[in-house]
């Protein structure tokens, strides 16, 4: 490490590969000049409050709207529970298990702010996959949505290292919400080094045992300061929505930290179907100072039938809420983020990681919708017809 670590538990640092096996980490761009000491949640959340974003929406979900100020208050409460009630110290790993919702996002930020290491998992993982992850990362504590307790409890029986599980959406006096209610003081973020590990991200394990990569606090900001700003051009008035789970780094970026970096908002959905996604888009209020036209139900139904032609593996949308009225909607575009191996059933071609689909044509129910991709020179290349 370049400077002293804030981690008391040095497991992550001790298990990094030898430095000579690392790739060259090049941070020469001006926007990638980070200080030696850095806590990513200070930059993504606390600094946004100081910049006047406190009353702006950070998360839309089934329970309503969470502003940046409200999110900060909830993050601080959870951080107090982690460090005081659960007795965790910087460098400990914390497993998170939940579908996409506001509490999962809050817990992710709280773990990082407390100097702990996030190990976020998908709700679909079963006992075997959880055991592999717990044992590999030597996880001693977990936060889990109550309705997903069965598989995690089964994994705990096989993993003595997992000593504590805290549940949210738990009405008991031992639930996370009850513990949070006892804390009202702000939480001072742990003064982590920029190259302290903040995230251990596991693969799904579909080709064998899950494999993991370690990500530093600096890395969390770097992914926000490159692709989203130079390609997506996310702005504070944008609202992001999609299907990838926050347990994957793809979902973490597209549905949480990209928007937080610029003070934008995200929509987190637990039930991920084409219908629920389109319904959420149609019901989403436009960003402040924006006149976004709402979709009529009949139009949304028509679009959903056409959307059903896309493979279920298509993995997310980022919709730019441009400042435009209904008559100008034809100029709006959406960015579809799909995994590299995802197929579109109508022409059976491999979809690149980034593809542009003209949302306006869906909105206007025009029969011909074309799919394009960007080549290595960022030129649009025609792939084929969607409908």
SEPA-777684 format. One record per residue (C-alpha): x, y, z; residue number from 1. Coordinates in nm, 3 decimals, always signed. Layout:
BEGIN
+---------+---------+---------+-------+
:    east :   north :      up : lumba :
+---------+---------+---------+-------+
:       X :       Y :       Z :   NUM :
...
+---------+---------+---------+-------+
***
This chain:
BEGIN
+---------+---------+---------+-------+
:    east :   north :      up : lumba :
+---------+---------+---------+-------+
:  +0.000 :  +0.000 :  +0.000 :     1 :
:  +0.119 :  +0.352 :  -0.074 :     2 :
:  +0.010 :  +0.488 :  +0.267 :     3 :
:  -0.092 :  +0.331 :  +0.593 :     4 :
:  -0.412 :  +0.129 :  +0.586 :     5 :
:  -0.714 :  +0.197 :  +0.805 :     6 :
:  -0.785 :  -0.176 :  +0.816 :     7 :
:  -0.740 :  -0.344 :  +1.152 :     8 :
:  -0.836 :  -0.676 :  +0.995 :     9 :
:  -0.575 :  -0.714 :  +0.720 :    10 :
:  -0.724 :  -1.023 :  +0.553 :    11 :
:  -0.785 :  -0.847 :  +0.220 :    12 :
:  -0.439 :  -0.695 :  +0.200 :    13 :
:  -0.272 :  -1.019 :  +0.306 :    14 :
:  -0.448 :  -1.208 :  +0.027 :    15 :
:  -0.377 :  -0.971 :  -0.260 :    16 :
:  -0.153 :  -1.124 :  -0.528 :    17 :
:  +0.214 :  -1.024 :  -0.526 :    18 :
:  +0.264 :  -0.673 :  -0.658 :    19 :
:  +0.469 :  -0.798 :  -0.955 :    20 :
:  +0.161 :  -0.987 :  -1.076 :    21 :
:  -0.061 :  -0.677 :  -1.079 :    22 :
:  -0.149 :  -0.507 :  -1.406 :    23 :
:  -0.021 :  -0.156 :  -1.466 :    24 :
:  -0.266 :  +0.080 :  -1.298 :    25 :
:  -0.254 :  +0.402 :  -1.500 :    26 :
:  -0.421 :  +0.704 :  -1.344 :    27 :
:  -0.282 :  +0.981 :  -1.563 :    28 :
:  -0.611 :  +1.151 :  -1.657 :    29 :
:  -0.681 :  +1.468 :  -1.457 :    30 :
:  -1.014 :  +1.335 :  -1.331 :    31 :
:  -0.839 :  +1.029 :  -1.187 :    32 :
:  -0.603 :  +1.217 :  -0.957 :    33 :
:  -0.721 :  +1.101 :  -0.615 :    34 :
:  -0.572 :  +1.177 :  -0.275 :    35 :
:  -0.388 :  +0.904 :  -0.085 :    36 :
:  -0.661 :  +0.891 :  +0.177 :    37 :
:  -1.011 :  +0.843 :  +0.044 :    38 :
:  -1.343 :  +0.695 :  +0.154 :    39 :
:  -1.561 :  +0.646 :  -0.151 :    40 :
:  -1.889 :  +0.708 :  +0.035 :    41 :
:  -1.766 :  +1.044 :  +0.158 :    42 :
:  -1.726 :  +1.140 :  -0.207 :    43 :
:  -2.043 :  +0.974 :  -0.336 :    44 :
:  -2.280 :  +1.077 :  -0.057 :    45 :
:  -2.148 :  +1.313 :  +0.210 :    46 :
:  -1.989 :  +1.551 :  -0.037 :    47 :
:  -2.313 :  +1.562 :  -0.235 :    48 :
:  -2.492 :  +1.690 :  +0.076 :    49 :
:  -2.230 :  +1.962 :  +0.115 :    50 :
:  -2.279 :  +2.056 :  -0.250 :    51 :
:  -2.651 :  +2.115 :  -0.197 :    52 :
:  -2.797 :  +1.788 :  -0.324 :    53 :
:  -2.956 :  +1.694 :  +0.008 :    54 :
:  -3.317 :  +1.752 :  -0.098 :    55 :
:  -3.280 :  +1.589 :  -0.438 :    56 :
:  -3.403 :  +1.231 :  -0.490 :    57 :
:  -3.138 :  +0.961 :  -0.469 :    58 :
:  -3.355 :  +0.647 :  -0.487 :    59 :
:  -3.705 :  +0.576 :  -0.612 :    60 :
:  -3.847 :  +0.246 :  -0.493 :    61 :
:  -4.170 :  +0.077 :  -0.384 :    62 :
:  -4.164 :  +0.262 :  -0.052 :    63 :
:  -4.138 :  +0.606 :  -0.208 :    64 :
:  -3.855 :  +0.851 :  -0.260 :    65 :
:  -3.532 :  +0.865 :  -0.061 :    66 :
:  -3.347 :  +1.195 :  -0.086 :    67 :
:  -2.972 :  +1.225 :  -0.051 :    68 :
:  -3.009 :  +1.373 :  +0.298 :    69 :
:  -3.243 :  +1.093 :  +0.405 :    70 :
:  -3.009 :  +0.836 :  +0.257 :    71 :
:  -2.715 :  +0.982 :  +0.447 :    72 :
:  -2.909 :  +0.964 :  +0.775 :    73 :
:  -2.999 :  +0.599 :  +0.712 :    74 :
:  -2.644 :  +0.509 :  +0.610 :    75 :
:  -2.507 :  +0.661 :  +0.930 :    76 :
:  -2.754 :  +0.464 :  +1.141 :    77 :
:  -2.655 :  +0.136 :  +0.979 :    78 :
:  -2.286 :  +0.223 :  +1.016 :    79 :
:  -2.340 :  +0.272 :  +1.389 :    80 :
:  -2.513 :  -0.066 :  +1.412 :    81 :
:  -2.226 :  -0.233 :  +1.228 :    82 :
:  -1.951 :  -0.085 :  +1.441 :    83 :
:  -2.119 :  -0.057 :  +1.783 :    84 :
:  -2.395 :  -0.316 :  +1.801 :    85 :
:  -2.215 :  -0.580 :  +1.594 :    86 :
:  -1.863 :  -0.483 :  +1.701 :    87 :
:  -1.712 :  -0.496 :  +1.354 :    88 :
:  -1.377 :  -0.330 :  +1.283 :    89 :
:  -1.230 :  -0.188 :  +0.960 :    90 :
:  -1.130 :  -0.461 :  +0.721 :    91 :
:  -1.397 :  -0.711 :  +0.832 :    92 :
:  -1.603 :  -0.851 :  +0.545 :    93 :
:  -1.982 :  -0.811 :  +0.549 :    94 :
:  -2.204 :  -1.022 :  +0.325 :    95 :
:  -2.515 :  -0.849 :  +0.189 :    96 :
:  -2.809 :  -1.059 :  +0.068 :    97 :
:  -3.117 :  -0.898 :  -0.083 :    98 :
:  -3.301 :  -0.814 :  -0.401 :    99 :
:  -3.252 :  -0.463 :  -0.537 :   100 :
:  -3.405 :  -0.218 :  -0.291 :   101 :
:  -3.322 :  +0.097 :  -0.100 :   102 :
:  -3.208 :  -0.086 :  +0.214 :   103 :
:  -2.955 :  -0.288 :  +0.017 :   104 :
:  -2.812 :  +0.034 :  -0.126 :   105 :
:  -2.806 :  +0.190 :  +0.221 :   106 :
:  -2.626 :  -0.110 :  +0.368 :   107 :
:  -2.373 :  -0.112 :  +0.084 :   108 :
:  -2.285 :  +0.249 :  +0.156 :   109 :
:  -2.281 :  +0.197 :  +0.534 :   110 :
:  -2.039 :  -0.096 :  +0.511 :   111 :
:  -1.802 :  +0.108 :  +0.296 :   112 :
:  -1.833 :  +0.420 :  +0.511 :   113 :
:  -1.744 :  +0.219 :  +0.820 :   114 :
:  -1.421 :  +0.098 :  +0.660 :   115 :
:  -1.555 :  -0.254 :  +0.622 :   116 :
:  -1.551 :  -0.459 :  +0.302 :   117 :
:  -1.869 :  -0.523 :  +0.104 :   118 :
:  -1.942 :  -0.872 :  -0.027 :   119 :
:  -2.277 :  -0.828 :  -0.202 :   120 :
:  -2.457 :  -1.138 :  -0.326 :   121 :
:  -2.754 :  -1.205 :  -0.550 :   122 :
:  -3.083 :  -1.311 :  -0.395 :   123 :
:  -3.087 :  -1.620 :  -0.620 :   124 :
:  -2.776 :  -1.776 :  -0.466 :   125 :
:  -2.832 :  -2.098 :  -0.274 :   126 :
:  -2.658 :  -2.259 :  +0.021 :   127 :
:  -2.371 :  -2.407 :  -0.179 :   128 :
:  -2.276 :  -2.081 :  -0.350 :   129 :
:  -2.308 :  -1.888 :  -0.025 :   130 :
:  -2.083 :  -2.138 :  +0.154 :   131 :
:  -1.814 :  -2.095 :  -0.111 :   132 :
:  -1.828 :  -1.717 :  -0.080 :   133 :
:  -1.830 :  -1.712 :  +0.301 :   134 :
:  -1.537 :  -1.950 :  +0.326 :   135 :
:  -1.326 :  -1.781 :  +0.058 :   136 :
:  -1.375 :  -1.429 :  +0.195 :   137 :
:  -1.379 :  -1.542 :  +0.560 :   138 :
:  -1.696 :  -1.344 :  +0.626 :   139 :
:  -1.791 :  -1.303 :  +0.991 :   140 :
:  -2.108 :  -1.094 :  +0.955 :   141 :
:  -2.402 :  -1.066 :  +0.718 :   142 :
:  -2.700 :  -0.840 :  +0.661 :   143 :
:  -2.990 :  -1.018 :  +0.496 :   144 :
:  -3.349 :  -0.946 :  +0.400 :   145 :
:  -3.565 :  -1.152 :  +0.633 :   146 :
:  -3.752 :  -1.341 :  +0.362 :   147 :
:  -3.421 :  -1.470 :  +0.221 :   148 :
:  -3.300 :  -1.621 :  +0.548 :   149 :
:  -3.338 :  -1.992 :  +0.473 :   150 :
:  -3.040 :  -2.045 :  +0.243 :   151 :
:  -2.815 :  -1.816 :  +0.447 :   152 :
:  -2.899 :  -1.992 :  +0.773 :   153 :
:  -2.825 :  -2.325 :  +0.608 :   154 :
:  -2.490 :  -2.188 :  +0.491 :   155 :
:  -2.414 :  -2.058 :  +0.840 :   156 :
:  -2.449 :  -2.410 :  +0.977 :   157 :
:  -2.159 :  -2.514 :  +0.754 :   158 :
:  -1.951 :  -2.199 :  +0.810 :   159 :
:  -1.847 :  -2.138 :  +1.172 :   160 :
:  -1.670 :  -1.822 :  +1.060 :   161 :
:  -2.009 :  -1.654 :  +0.998 :   162 :
:  -2.091 :  -1.552 :  +1.354 :   163 :
:  -2.354 :  -1.280 :  +1.308 :   164 :
:  -2.654 :  -1.229 :  +1.080 :   165 :
:  -2.861 :  -0.911 :  +1.103 :   166 :
:  -3.197 :  -0.908 :  +0.924 :   167 :
:  -3.387 :  -0.614 :  +0.780 :   168 :
:  -3.757 :  -0.605 :  +0.707 :   169 :
:  -3.766 :  -0.783 :  +1.041 :   170 :
:  -4.031 :  -0.655 :  +1.286 :   171 :
:  -3.858 :  -0.802 :  +1.591 :   172 :
:  -3.660 :  -0.599 :  +1.842 :   173 :
:  -3.343 :  -0.762 :  +1.709 :   174 :
:  -3.405 :  -0.654 :  +1.350 :   175 :
:  -3.189 :  -0.397 :  +1.175 :   176 :
:  -3.459 :  -0.130 :  +1.174 :   177 :
:  -3.505 :  -0.159 :  +1.552 :   178 :
:  -3.130 :  -0.131 :  +1.605 :   179 :
:  -3.111 :  +0.168 :  +1.372 :   180 :
:  -3.379 :  +0.354 :  +1.570 :   181 :
:  -3.141 :  +0.383 :  +1.865 :   182 :
:  -2.889 :  +0.589 :  +1.668 :   183 :
:  -2.938 :  +0.951 :  +1.566 :   184 :
:  -2.581 :  +1.082 :  +1.569 :   185 :
:  -2.391 :  +1.138 :  +1.246 :   186 :
:  -2.130 :  +0.874 :  +1.172 :   187 :
:  -1.775 :  +0.987 :  +1.098 :   188 :
:  -1.647 :  +0.796 :  +0.799 :   189 :
:  -1.341 :  +0.582 :  +0.858 :   190 :
:  -1.033 :  +0.749 :  +0.710 :   191 :
:  -0.946 :  +0.473 :  +0.467 :   192 :
:  -0.654 :  +0.474 :  +0.228 :   193 :
:  -0.739 :  +0.512 :  -0.139 :   194 :
:  -0.603 :  +0.161 :  -0.194 :   195 :
:  -0.782 :  -0.002 :  +0.098 :   196 :
:  -1.013 :  -0.276 :  -0.028 :   197 :
:  -1.381 :  -0.180 :  -0.012 :   198 :
:  -1.540 :  -0.450 :  -0.228 :   199 :
:  -1.481 :  -0.819 :  -0.287 :   200 :
:  -1.687 :  -0.905 :  -0.593 :   201 :
:  -1.759 :  -1.270 :  -0.669 :   202 :
:  -1.856 :  -1.431 :  -0.996 :   203 :
:  -2.174 :  -1.639 :  -1.005 :   204 :
:  -1.983 :  -1.966 :  -0.993 :   205 :
:  -2.155 :  -2.101 :  -1.304 :   206 :
:  -1.827 :  -2.249 :  -1.432 :   207 :
:  -1.709 :  -2.386 :  -1.099 :   208 :
:  -1.637 :  -2.229 :  -0.764 :   209 :
:  -1.702 :  -1.854 :  -0.747 :   210 :
:  -1.397 :  -1.641 :  -0.812 :   211 :
:  -1.343 :  -1.300 :  -0.657 :   212 :
:  -1.176 :  -0.971 :  -0.736 :   213 :
:  -1.082 :  -0.701 :  -0.487 :   214 :
:  -1.163 :  -0.337 :  -0.552 :   215 :
:  -1.021 :  -0.036 :  -0.372 :   216 :
:  -1.200 :  +0.281 :  -0.263 :   217 :
:  -1.016 :  +0.458 :  -0.545 :   218 :
:  -1.151 :  +0.205 :  -0.796 :   219 :
:  -1.512 :  +0.280 :  -0.703 :   220 :
:  -1.461 :  +0.644 :  -0.797 :   221 :
:  -1.254 :  +0.564 :  -1.105 :   222 :
:  -1.533 :  +0.360 :  -1.266 :   223 :
:  -1.767 :  +0.654 :  -1.201 :   224 :
:  -1.531 :  +0.911 :  -1.348 :   225 :
:  -1.461 :  +0.730 :  -1.677 :   226 :
:  -1.737 :  +0.545 :  -1.865 :   227 :
:  -2.047 :  +0.721 :  -1.720 :   228 :
:  -1.908 :  +1.068 :  -1.781 :   229 :
:  -1.746 :  +1.012 :  -2.119 :   230 :
:  -1.997 :  +0.772 :  -2.277 :   231 :
:  -2.328 :  +0.797 :  -2.091 :   232 :
:  -2.289 :  +1.164 :  -2.000 :   233 :
:  -2.503 :  +1.114 :  -1.689 :   234 :
:  -2.623 :  +1.443 :  -1.546 :   235 :
:  -2.790 :  +1.538 :  -1.214 :   236 :
:  -3.135 :  +1.546 :  -1.375 :   237 :
:  -3.112 :  +1.186 :  -1.496 :   238 :
:  -3.295 :  +0.886 :  -1.351 :   239 :
:  -3.142 :  +0.540 :  -1.398 :   240 :
:  -3.339 :  +0.218 :  -1.407 :   241 :
:  -3.254 :  -0.140 :  -1.492 :   242 :
:  -3.251 :  -0.508 :  -1.408 :   243 :
:  -2.895 :  -0.602 :  -1.306 :   244 :
:  -2.857 :  -0.693 :  -0.936 :   245 :
:  -2.648 :  -0.471 :  -0.712 :   246 :
:  -2.463 :  -0.789 :  -0.618 :   247 :
:  -2.285 :  -0.770 :  -0.954 :   248 :
:  -2.046 :  -0.484 :  -1.027 :   249 :
:  -2.243 :  -0.418 :  -1.347 :   250 :
:  -2.554 :  -0.344 :  -1.141 :   251 :
:  -2.361 :  -0.160 :  -0.872 :   252 :
:  -2.239 :  +0.088 :  -1.128 :   253 :
:  -2.543 :  +0.125 :  -1.350 :   254 :
:  -2.799 :  +0.139 :  -1.068 :   255 :
:  -2.620 :  +0.307 :  -0.778 :   256 :
:  -2.276 :  +0.460 :  -0.784 :   257 :
:  -2.288 :  +0.611 :  -1.136 :   258 :
:  -2.593 :  +0.816 :  -1.042 :   259 :
:  -2.462 :  +0.905 :  -0.696 :   260 :
:  -2.140 :  +1.041 :  -0.840 :   261 :
:  -2.325 :  +1.318 :  -1.024 :   262 :
:  -2.619 :  +1.365 :  -0.786 :   263 :
:  -2.869 :  +1.187 :  -1.011 :   264 :
:  -3.134 :  +0.936 :  -0.905 :   265 :
:  -3.197 :  +0.565 :  -0.954 :   266 :
:  -3.502 :  +0.339 :  -0.950 :   267 :
:  -3.454 :  +0.011 :  -0.761 :   268 :
:  -3.698 :  -0.268 :  -0.840 :   269 :
:  -3.728 :  -0.602 :  -0.661 :   270 :
:  -3.950 :  -0.767 :  -0.923 :   271 :
:  -3.763 :  -0.756 :  -1.250 :   272 :
:  -3.982 :  -0.825 :  -1.551 :   273 :
:  -4.032 :  -0.632 :  -1.876 :   274 :
:  -4.375 :  -0.529 :  -1.747 :   275 :
:  -4.251 :  -0.403 :  -1.411 :   276 :
:  -3.963 :  -0.219 :  -1.574 :   277 :
:  -4.184 :  -0.042 :  -1.825 :   278 :
:  -4.445 :  +0.032 :  -1.560 :   279 :
:  -4.182 :  +0.196 :  -1.342 :   280 :
:  -4.060 :  +0.402 :  -1.634 :   281 :
:  -4.411 :  +0.520 :  -1.715 :   282 :
:  -4.487 :  +0.608 :  -1.353 :   283 :
:  -4.155 :  +0.778 :  -1.287 :   284 :
:  -4.189 :  +1.150 :  -1.216 :   285 :
:  -3.968 :  +1.361 :  -1.434 :   286 :
:  -3.658 :  +1.506 :  -1.277 :   287 :
:  -3.680 :  +1.858 :  -1.133 :   288 :
:  -3.731 :  +2.125 :  -1.397 :   289 :
:  -3.814 :  +1.862 :  -1.658 :   290 :
:  -4.132 :  +1.806 :  -1.853 :   291 :
:  -4.118 :  +1.434 :  -1.927 :   292 :
:  -4.433 :  +1.301 :  -2.085 :   293 :
:  -4.595 :  +1.005 :  -1.909 :   294 :
:  -4.674 :  +0.698 :  -2.113 :   295 :
:  -5.035 :  +0.598 :  -2.149 :   296 :
:  -5.117 :  +0.248 :  -2.031 :   297 :
:  -5.209 :  +0.129 :  -2.378 :   298 :
:  -4.874 :  +0.246 :  -2.516 :   299 :
:  -4.682 :  +0.081 :  -2.234 :   300 :
:  -4.865 :  -0.247 :  -2.295 :   301 :
:  -4.783 :  -0.233 :  -2.665 :   302 :
:  -4.418 :  -0.164 :  -2.593 :   303 :
:  -4.401 :  -0.443 :  -2.336 :   304 :
:  -4.522 :  -0.695 :  -2.595 :   305 :
:  -4.249 :  -0.585 :  -2.830 :   306 :
:  -3.995 :  -0.581 :  -2.550 :   307 :
:  -4.083 :  -0.945 :  -2.481 :   308 :
:  -3.902 :  -1.035 :  -2.803 :   309 :
:  -3.577 :  -0.951 :  -2.625 :   310 :
:  -3.411 :  -1.239 :  -2.443 :   311 :
:  -3.472 :  -1.234 :  -2.064 :   312 :
:  -3.097 :  -1.210 :  -2.024 :   313 :
:  -3.092 :  -0.852 :  -2.150 :   314 :
:  -2.953 :  -0.692 :  -1.843 :   315 :
:  -3.062 :  -0.335 :  -1.793 :   316 :
:  -3.157 :  +0.008 :  -1.913 :   317 :
:  -3.034 :  +0.356 :  -1.841 :   318 :
:  -3.296 :  +0.601 :  -1.962 :   319 :
:  -3.185 :  +0.958 :  -2.015 :   320 :
:  -3.457 :  +1.194 :  -1.899 :   321 :
:  -3.379 :  +1.477 :  -2.135 :   322 :
:  -3.532 :  +1.816 :  -2.081 :   323 :
:  -3.798 :  +1.783 :  -2.348 :   324 :
:  -4.169 :  +1.782 :  -2.397 :   325 :
:  -4.387 :  +1.519 :  -2.562 :   326 :
:  -4.348 :  +1.670 :  -2.909 :   327 :
:  -3.971 :  +1.650 :  -2.876 :   328 :
:  -3.970 :  +1.295 :  -2.745 :   329 :
:  -3.870 :  +1.159 :  -3.085 :   330 :
:  -3.518 :  +1.284 :  -3.018 :   331 :
:  -3.476 :  +1.086 :  -2.696 :   332 :
:  -3.245 :  +0.784 :  -2.686 :   333 :
:  -3.192 :  +0.515 :  -2.427 :   334 :
:  -2.878 :  +0.325 :  -2.351 :   335 :
:  -2.923 :  -0.050 :  -2.330 :   336 :
:  -2.653 :  -0.222 :  -2.132 :   337 :
:  -2.646 :  -0.592 :  -2.216 :   338 :
:  -2.400 :  -0.866 :  -2.124 :   339 :
:  -2.166 :  -0.952 :  -2.412 :   340 :
:  -2.321 :  -1.297 :  -2.473 :   341 :
:  -2.683 :  -1.183 :  -2.469 :   342 :
:  -2.880 :  -1.263 :  -2.785 :   343 :
:  -3.167 :  -1.079 :  -2.949 :   344 :
:  -3.408 :  -1.348 :  -3.065 :   345 :
:  -3.519 :  -1.174 :  -3.383 :   346 :
:  -3.183 :  -1.195 :  -3.559 :   347 :
:  -2.964 :  -1.412 :  -3.332 :   348 :
:  -2.657 :  -1.197 :  -3.324 :   349 :
:  -2.422 :  -1.140 :  -3.036 :   350 :
:  -2.499 :  -0.811 :  -2.867 :   351 :
:  -2.201 :  -0.600 :  -2.763 :   352 :
:  -2.178 :  -0.465 :  -2.414 :   353 :
:  -2.312 :  -0.129 :  -2.522 :   354 :
:  -2.593 :  -0.086 :  -2.771 :   355 :
:  -2.810 :  +0.209 :  -2.864 :   356 :
:  -3.182 :  +0.158 :  -2.917 :   357 :
:  -3.405 :  +0.448 :  -3.030 :   358 :
:  -3.658 :  +0.466 :  -2.748 :   359 :
:  -3.871 :  +0.712 :  -2.941 :   360 :
:  -3.961 :  +0.447 :  -3.199 :   361 :
:  -4.088 :  +0.221 :  -2.923 :   362 :
:  -4.284 :  +0.505 :  -2.774 :   363 :
:  -4.449 :  +0.589 :  -3.104 :   364 :
:  -4.522 :  +0.220 :  -3.174 :   365 :
:  -4.346 :  +0.229 :  -3.508 :   366 :
:  -4.307 :  -0.125 :  -3.634 :   367 :
:  -3.950 :  -0.100 :  -3.752 :   368 :
:  -3.694 :  -0.074 :  -3.469 :   369 :
:  -3.328 :  -0.108 :  -3.552 :   370 :
:  -3.045 :  -0.208 :  -3.321 :   371 :
:  -2.701 :  -0.059 :  -3.351 :   372 :
:  -2.376 :  -0.087 :  -3.164 :   373 :
:  -2.066 :  +0.122 :  -3.122 :   374 :
:  -1.745 :  -0.010 :  -3.275 :   375 :
:  -1.399 :  +0.050 :  -3.131 :   376 :
:  -1.396 :  +0.397 :  -3.288 :   377 :
:  -1.734 :  +0.482 :  -3.130 :   378 :
:  -1.911 :  +0.474 :  -3.468 :   379 :
:  -2.260 :  +0.328 :  -3.485 :   380 :
:  -2.278 :  -0.002 :  -3.672 :   381 :
:  -2.609 :  -0.153 :  -3.784 :   382 :
:  -2.679 :  -0.496 :  -3.630 :   383 :
:  -3.031 :  -0.576 :  -3.744 :   384 :
:  -3.400 :  -0.532 :  -3.680 :   385 :
:  -3.560 :  -0.586 :  -3.341 :   386 :
:  -3.923 :  -0.597 :  -3.461 :   387 :
+---------+---------+---------+-------+
***
